[in-house]
Amino acid sequence: MSTRAESYLVGLIGDGVMPSLTPPMHERAAEVHGLRYLYRPIDLTELKLPASDIGELLIAGAKLGFNAFNVTHPCKQLVLDHLDDISPTAKAIGAVNTVVITDGKFHGHNTDASGFSRALDTGLPAANKQRVLQLGAGGAGAAVACALLDSGTQELHIVDLDEERVNHRVQELRKNFPKASIHAATPDQVPELLAQVDGLLNATPIGMHHHPGVPLDIAALEARHWVADCIYRPVDTELIVAARNLGCQVLDGGHMAVGQAVDAFEIITGIKPDAQQVREHLLELLEKGL
């Protein structure tokens, strides 16, 4: 918990973060708990700053009295070199998305993984997670892969267009989860792999407002599959809608967004907000088109 408990000043650092719904989710949770809490986006694009300035921004933030920062693309890996300590989970993922400032020291955490773990527990509690096909090996992909393997997934196939990236990701995961069977795969293997797995997870940007569509040929999906998406804008992606229509169990990306926010808020304040209340607020914001 921050030592500046009389109020909280929090920021979100990244490219294109002005439309993010994380600030209003945090501020509403703070209102519920009677906290004075101000959360502001710090958009590198708007400020015309390079991602490499992340260290300087943290130092400036500490001097200005910020309690914490959430960190998103493209700074989640770059921030690692500017922290005084990093949580074991963040080390395993190789990325930090939450930095708490205490007595001038920077403490790094990752709530992408814990947020998705929370989403799995609440949204797909009874789903068979033994064998999973994951699309996307980027920053979000690393976190959700760790969450899956922590949840008991024994066989994980990861597909990415970038062969070097997916191979690197698989090697890192194998170090941290030596008992699991983890494999890199190519897009042309997706139909064959879908026939073998229990669930599908989309950790690519395909399905977002600016990247419409589905990340695979849904003809290979079956009602027995569960389908999860990391995207929450829109919360009902084309993939989620198609899977739901097939009779699949689905987990929309709003669950992960809520899990991330709940866990980050608890790390920053020491108070755990009610996840259902936070989700209701998120859906309310999305319905308003914010």
Buried (B, 14 or more C-beta within 10 A) or exposed (E): EBEBEEEBBBBBBBBBBEEBBBBBBBBBBBEEEEBEBBBEBBBBEEEEBEBEBBBEBBBEBBEEEBBBBBBBBBBBBBBBEBBEEBBEBBBBBBBBBBBBBBEEEBBBBBBBBBBBBBBBBBBBEEBBBEBBBBBBBBBBBBBBBBBBBBBEBBBBBBBBEEEEBBBBBBEBBBEBBEEBEBBBBEEEBBEEBBEEBBBBBBBBBBBBEEEEEBBBEBEBBEEEBBBBBBBBBBBBBBBBBBBBEBEBBBBBBBBBBBBBBBBBBBBBBEBEBEBEBBBEBBBEBBEEEE
